Amino acid sequence: MKTGKRPPARSGRFKSGPAQIVTEFTQSVSFDRRLWVQDIVGSLAHAYMLCSIGVLTGQELVEIQDGLFKIAEEIGAGKFKWRPEMEDVHMCIEAELTRRVPAGAKLHTARSRNDQVALDMRLWVRAEIEQLRGEIRELQRALVGFAERHLDVIIPGYTHLQRAQPVPIAHHMLAYVEMLERDHGRFGDALKRVNVCPLGSGALAGTTLPINRELVARLLKFVDDRDRPRLTMNSMDAVSDRDFVVEFAAASALLGVHLSRLAEDLVLWSSSEFNFVRLPEEYTTGSSLMPQKRNPDVAELVRGKSGRLVGNLMALLTILKGLPMSYNRDLQEDKQRLFDTADTVRACVRIMAPMIEKTTVNEEACAMAAGDPQLLATDLADYLVRKGVPFREAHHVVGAAVALAEKEGKPLNALTDSEWQRLSPKFGSDVKEVFDLHQAMHRRQTPGGPGIREVRRQLKRWQTVLGAK
C-alpha cells in the first residue's frame, strides 16, 4: 500500500496542535460524517475536473478514484475509523485517502472546506427533499384511500371545536391532502434553489487556477430542465449561504404543523367522547397502571414532534441572523438542526401513512353525531333566503328557532308547524324536508364544497393525480 503524509487539519501557521478540550469542542465528525456519501461523490467530480485541466494525471485520477471507492466501501460496512482530531468528515476522508494514495494530497487543489461543505449539504438536502416528496405522496394516497372507503360517512364539521355543519368524513380527510399538496409544492420549489453548485468558490474568493465549474455541476447533476449547469454567482454568498437549509427547515416545520393537526383530529376522534374512529392496535399503547387504556401514542408523538421542527427552524434563523460575510464557524451548528429536522419530519410522514390505512370508522357513532338537527341550522336560513327573506333576517329567525327548541327541550326538527309559523310566516309544511341529511348533502353543489357529488369529483381528481387507481 502506498503511503503519504497525513494532511493536517491545521496549517503550517501553527506550531502546535489544539488543546484536547478544544478538539473535543470544535469537532463535528461525530455528526457531519452523515455527509460521507456526498463528500466522496463531490471529491470524485472534483478530481475528474482537476484531471481535465491537467492538475492530476490520468494515473493519479485512477488512484484517487480507487482510493475513494475503497474508503466508501469501508464506511458503508462500518469498518472506517473516524478520527475526531481531524475535525470533520472532509478531513477524515481526505487524510485517509492521502495516507493510502500520495496523489490524494492534490485533491484539495482549488477548493476549501467552505465550498466543500456547502456542496455536500446541497447534495444531501437535495436527496432528502426528493425522498420526502415521495413519502408525502404515499401519505396522500393513504388519505385518499381512507376517503374512498368511507365516502358515504357523514360527520359534524367543527368550528371552535363546536359542531357546525355536516360534512362527509372523506371531505374532511381530503382537506389534509390539499395541505400536503402545498407542502409537496413547497419542497419542489425549494429544490430549485438547493440545486445550485457552489464548488469552485474556494474559501470565499475563488481560485486563480483555470477550473471548470460547469463540468463539476454537470457531473453532480446541478442542471436546469434544459440540462444547463446551475452555478452560484457570488463566491462569498456561495460559502455562507444557508438559505436552502432554512427553507428546508421551514417547509418541514409547516409540514409538521399539518401532520400535528391531522394527529390531533385522530386523537379526538378515537376518544370515547367522539368514538368516530378506531386506531389500529399496533399504533397504540397501553397504560402501566390502567389495563383498559388504549392510548394514541403514535399520533400524540407526531403532534409533539412538530415542536422540534419549529424549534430547529428558530435555531437555524438565530444562528444566521448576526453573521458577518462570509463563512463563520457558527455555521457548523446548522447540521444537527438540519439532520434532526429531516429525520423527524420523514419519520412522522412515514408512520402516519400506514396508520391511516389501518384506521377504521365507527359509522354508527358518526351517523348519530351527524344526525344532530342543529347542524342544518344554516340550511334553514338558506330555506328562508330562497323564499325572499334577507339573510340577516333569516339568520335571526333561525336563531330564535334554536332558542325555542332548547326552551321546549326538544330537537330543532321537532318544532310543530304552528311553532314554525309563529317564528316566520315564510315557513311552510315543507320545512321538515330541510332536515333530510341525505338531501342536504346533495344540495351542496359548489366547487370545493362537501356535497357528495363534488366530493366524488375531488376524489377522482386526486386518484388521477396520485395514481391511486
HELIX and SHEET records of a PDB file:
HELIX    1   1 GLN A   20  THR A   26  1                                   7    
HELIX    2   2 VAL A   29  ASP A   32  1                                   4    
HELIX    3   3 ARG A   33  LEU A   35  5                                   3    
HELIX    4   4 TRP A   36  SER A   52  1                                  17    
HELIX    5   5 GLY A   58  GLY A   76  1                                  19    
HELIX    6   6 PRO A   84  MET A   86  5                                   3    
HELIX    7   7 VAL A   89  ARG A  100  1                                  12    
HELIX    8   8 PRO A  102  LYS A  106  5                                   5    
HELIX    9   9 ARG A  113  ARG A  149  1                                  37    
HELIX   10  10 ILE A  169  VAL A  194  1                                  26    
HELIX   11  11 ARG A  213  LEU A  219  1                                   7    
HELIX   12  12 SER A  235  SER A  240  1                                   6    
HELIX   13  13 ASP A  243  TRP A  269  1                                  27    
HELIX   14  14 GLU A  281  TYR A  283  5                                   3    
HELIX   15  15 ASP A  297  LEU A  320  1                                  24    
HELIX   16  16 ARG A  329  GLU A  333  5                                   5    
HELIX   17  17 ASP A  334  LYS A  358  1                                  25    
HELIX   18  18 GLU A  363  ALA A  370  1                                   8    
HELIX   19  19 PRO A  373  LEU A  376  5                                   4    
HELIX   20  20 ALA A  377  ARG A  386  1                                  10    
HELIX   21  21 PHE A  391  GLU A  408  1                                  18    
HELIX   22  22 LEU A  412  ALA A  414  5                                   3    
HELIX   23  23 ASP A  417  LEU A  423  1                                   7    
HELIX   24  24 SER A  429  PHE A  435  5                                   7    
HELIX   25  25 LEU A  437  ARG A  443  1                                   7    
HELIX   26  26 ILE A  452  LEU A  466  1                                  15    
SHEET    1   A 2 ILE A 154  THR A 159  0                                        
SHEET    2   A 2 GLN A 162  PRO A 168 -1                                        
SHEET    1   B 2 VAL A 277  ARG A 278  0                                        
SHEET    2   B 2 THR A 360  VAL A 361 -1                                        
END                                                                             
